[in-house]
């Protein structure tokens, strides 16, 4: 009988952890520029390095 409450608590903890990870990724800017890499891939210009 202890299994069901333990599984419920485990699923709540995992859900909260996933939510916190998502909030961290949004605050760190992971979703700021979704279209940029697609357009950079098509450009032929090479970046010049300053020596």
N, C-alpha and C positions, 0 to 999 in steps of 0.2 A: 504493500500500500504506500510505501514511501517513494516509490519510483515515479509516480505521476507528478507529485509536487516538485521533486528534484528536476525532472525534465522540463517542467514549466519554468522554474527559476533559471535553469541553464539556457533555455531559449530566450528568456527576457534579457539575460546578461549578454548573450551573443548579439541580440538585436540592438541593445544599447551600444555595445562596442562597435558594431557596424555603422550606426548612426554617428557616433563620435568620430570615427575614421572618415566618414563622408564629410562632416563639418570641417575637419582638419584639412582635407584635400581641397575643399572650396576656398577656405581662408588662405591657403598657401598658393592659390592661383593656378591650380591644375586645369581649370575649365575656362580660363580667360580667353584664349584664342584657339578656337576649334578649327577654323578655316585656314589659319596661317600655314601649317605644315603642308597642306595640300597644294597651296600656291607656291611655296618655296621649292617644292619638289620639281615643279615645272620650269623654274627659272634656270637659264644657262649661265648666268653670271657667277663667276667664282669670286669669293671674297679675297681682297688683297690684304696681305699681312704687312704691317709696318715694321721695317727692320731697323 
